[in-house]
Amino acid sequence: MAPLLERIQADESVPVLARELFAAQAEEYAWLQAQIDAVDAKLLAWHKANESSRRLVKIPGIGPIGTVLLMLKTSAPELFRSGRQFAAWIGLTLKDHSTTGKVRLGGITRAGDEALRSVLVVGATSVIRHVRRGGRGSPWIVNLLKRKPPKLAAVALANKTARVARKLMVTGERYAAKSAPATLADAT
């Protein structure tokens, strides 16, 4: 942004009023960036000081922002009876349109916390992108990507991530991958 704004200020063909307005927006942008940097520093300091947050960041697809959101928005994860109930609270489970004897599942419910759900789905998308580009991932992800489109796989992985995170928050255990990593190339 800064080089662009400098070019606008130096360009005499840009009207004076436009340059003044761009300068005002540049000041606002700089102020907002400073605010964002201050909030990021506070969140990172909190993350480093919180042992549970440091354990959760080990889960693939959850970074410091995801762990902070999980910790702040889920003050009592033990109140959920299961990981599925926790994932449903976030809005990562499928809608049930079943009738007598016929099971029909729809899209995700989106009933829960939108910010938390989107952070988990974005993290899962980055894990899936890494696996699709030849990186290593769990055999579960590799097999899922062979059967489902990447966006559906991302939501399924976000659901699984939420369940794992809830278990780690309740039990105090550390994350450990259960099986050897695989690649899409190994599976074909």
N, C-alpha and C positions, 0 to 999 in steps of 0.2 A: 504494500500500500504506500509506504513512504516514498519510494522512487516515483511512482505514478503521481502522487500529490505534488512532489517537487517539480516534475515536468509540467504539470498544469499551472503551477505558480509562475514558472519561467516562460511559458508560452504566451506571447503577446497577442496571439489571435483569439485567445479565450477572453470573453468579455470580463470586465472588472468585477461585476456583480457575481458572475459564476465563480471567479477565483476566490472572492470573499466567502461565498457559500461553501466551496470546497475546503477552504482553510478552516472554517468553523467545524465542518464535519471531521476534518483531520484532528482537530483538538479533542472532539468528542470521542473519536476512535482511540486516540492515545489514552485518554482518561479511562475508557472502558477496558482497554487492554491492561492497564495498570491494576484496575479492580479485579480482573480475571486472574492476573498473576498473583495478587495477594490472596485471593480465595484458594487458588491452587496450592500455594505454599502452606496455608493453614490446613487444608485437607491432607496434603502429603505428610505434614508433621503429625497430624492425628493418626494417620495410617501407620506411620513408623512406630508410634508409641503404643498402638493397640495390638496385642499379641494375636487376637482372633482375626483381625484384619490381615495381618501378615500371613496367617495360615491360609485364609481364603484366596489370597492373591496367587497361590500356587496352582489353583485350578485353571486349566487352559481356557482362555476366553474371558477371564475375569481379571481386570487390571485394578489399579488402585482406586479409580473412580467407581468401578463396579463394587468393590469390596466396601468402600465407604457408604455407598447407597444401600447395599444389603444390610450393613450394620446399623445405619441410622434409621432405616425404614422398618426393620424387623427387630424391634427391641426384645421380643420374647418369642423366639422361634420354637420353643418347646410347647407353645400353646397349639401348634398345628399337630394333628395326630399322625400325619405322614408327610413324606416328601411330595406326594401327589396333591395333597390338600394345600401345601405351600405353593406349588406350581400353579394350582387353580386360583389361589389368592392373587398371584401376580398376573394371571390372565394368560397362561401358557398351555392350557388344556383345550381339548376339542369340545365343541358344542355337541350335545347329544340330541339327535332328532329321531330317536328310535321309537318304533311302535311295536305292537305285539309280535314278538318273534323276529323282527327285522331290525338289525342294528345299522343305524346310519349316523355317521359322525360328520360334522361340518368343519368349518374353519376354527381357529382359536377364538376363545370367548372375548378376549380383550376387556375383561371385566375388572381387572386389577389395576395396579399402579403402572401407569403408562411409561414413566421415566425409567423405572426399574426394569420393566419388560423390554424396553427398547435398548437399554444398555446391555442386557443379557443377549438379546438377538444380534446386536452389532458385534459383540464379542464372539459369539458362535459363528457369525459370518466370517470373521477374520480367521478363525481356526479352520473353517471349511475352505476358504480361499487358499490358505497355506497348504492344506492337504491336496487340493486340486492342482496346485502348481508343482507338485512333486515332493512336498515336505512329508514328514512322518506324522502319523496320527493313530488313534486307537483303531483296531480292526472293526469295531462297531461303527465308527464314522465312515470308514472305507466301504463297508458293506452297505451302509445307509445311502451313501452317494451313488452306489451302483443301481439302487432301486428307486430313489426319489430325486426330484429336482433340487438344486442347491438351496433355494429359499425354504422349501419344506424341511430339508435336512437341518437348516439353521435353526428353525423354530423347535424341531425335535431335540437338537443339541442344547438349546437354551433351556428347554424343559428339564433335560437331564442335569444340566449344570445347576439349575435352581434346586433340584432334589439333593444333589451332592452337597451344595453349599449349606442347605438346611441341616443335613446330617452332621457336617463338620461343626456348625455353630452349636448344635445341641450336645454332641458327644465330646467336643474338644479334641478330636483326633486330627491328624495331619493328612493332607491329600497324598495319595500314592496311586499312580497309574497301575491298574490291575493286570494288564497284559502287554505283550511286546508291541511296540509301535509298528505300523505297517504303512505302505504307500499304495496309491491307486495302481501304480505300475506293477507292484507285487501281486495284487489281487487279480489281474487279468491274465 
